[in-house]
Amino acid sequence: MTRISTQLSAVRARIHAACRAAGRSPESVALLAVSKTFGADTVQAAFEAGQTDFGENYIQEAVEKISALRHLPLVWHCIGPVQSNKTRLVAEHFDWVHTVDRLKIAQRLSEQRPEGLPPLQVCIQVNVDGGPTKSGVTPADALALAQAAAGLPRLHLRGIMCIPEPAPDFETACEIFERARDLFEALNAQGLQLDTLSMGMSADLEAAIASGSTLVRVGSAIFGARHSPA
Ligand SMILES: *Cc1c(COP(=O)(O)O)cnc(C)c1O
């Protein structure tokens, strides 16, 4: 076993244990491997250990990796901030975007999604803990943005995502993640058909799963400490 396959197995075991503790099926939580700052060879090693979905933050870096690994059946998720001048690259190269937080970005992604590709799978990023430096719509603005995004022809709105500040303990982490879950349920009660609640990282995936996460984004627990960003 390579180091990456060992660490992937350990993360999968954590997800299973957290699901068991929450009375949930292990299949109800997807694992997104966050490969930002790691090279194509590292992504390939994770693929060979059974991982297919990868998350990237830096668009330019990601596009190079996606091109280098075109021969593999990988699913690429953009989880970093998307500026207007990067929407075309995102629309042309990624399968998913978790970080839509403005209508203008959603509109550009829809307009720029190439005809030959399936709709771009999208989550609305929500600032659930009021963190000052954080992107994301407020929970109060989430419904309007979600309804508008759901109406765009080349997007498929799948859910919401959040990146709360690290919490001091499990209970506090759960309280914050539960705000996202409550919002997710409220949006579905308004008639949206969302199936993805993207929350939880290396340090807090157990709390996220206890609170209803359907997709955890895990980097350092799989790949180790990150290189500094380019
Ligand atoms: C880097 C990053 C992650 C992974 O963080 P780890 O703590 O390394 O698991 C998850 N989500 C987002 C949005 C990130 O930027």
The ligand as a Gaussian input file, in Angstrom:
#p B3LYP/6-31G(d) Opt

LIG

0 1
 C       -8.365000      23.262000       1.360000
 C       -9.823000      23.080000       1.473000
 C      -10.391000      21.897000       1.997000
 C       -9.556000      20.772000       2.590000
 O       -9.010000      21.170000       3.811000
 P       -8.231000      20.117000       4.773000
 O       -8.283000      20.769000       6.090000
 O       -6.863000      19.982000       4.218000
 O       -8.988000      18.846000       4.715000
 C      -11.771000      21.764000       1.979000
 N      -12.564000      22.732000       1.485000
 C      -12.064000      23.874000       0.979000
 C      -12.997000      24.894000       0.441000
 C      -10.692000      24.091000       0.972000
 O      -10.217000      25.246000       0.491000

